Amino acid sequence: MRNAVISQFEELMNLNRKVHPSFRPGDTVTVHFKIEEGTAKGGDDKKKYRIQAFEGVCTCYKKGANASFTVRKIGANSVGVERIFALNSPLIDQIDLVSGGRVRRSRLYYLRDLKGKAARILSRRLPAGTVLKTQNLGPKE
């Protein structure tokens, strides 16, 4: 149970005007994340960014003003890679919902110990009208 005043304040302070698709643990998502590279040539101190996609299964989702989610993928040489993203981060450019997964838990940490076909998740049919990509509402006045 949260205080209503705190919830209103958090909504006012939310400067991120992007509406991400709603997803839950077990869903496969692609997170397009801005990565800071070195400074540009020519002596400018401007930061240079590139967008890198990170696709995997959402294993954990925490709600609230400081909402975060964990995405796990299998990298090179069958090495599992997990990354935690802050949902309201300005560095998240876009989130794509690739497919839904049917699981019975809210934390899928058991996937860390499984390999190959044992780590498969049953597919879940997404309802009609589900938003699959991030929608940008523009800057906040």
Secondary structure, DSSP 8 states (H G I E B T S, - for coil): ---HHHHHHHHHH----EE-----TT-EEEEEEEEEE---TTS----EEEEEEEEEEEEEEE-STT-EEEEEEE-GGG-EEEEEEETT-TTEEEEEEEEEEE-S-S--GGGGG--GGGG--EEE---TT---S-EE-----
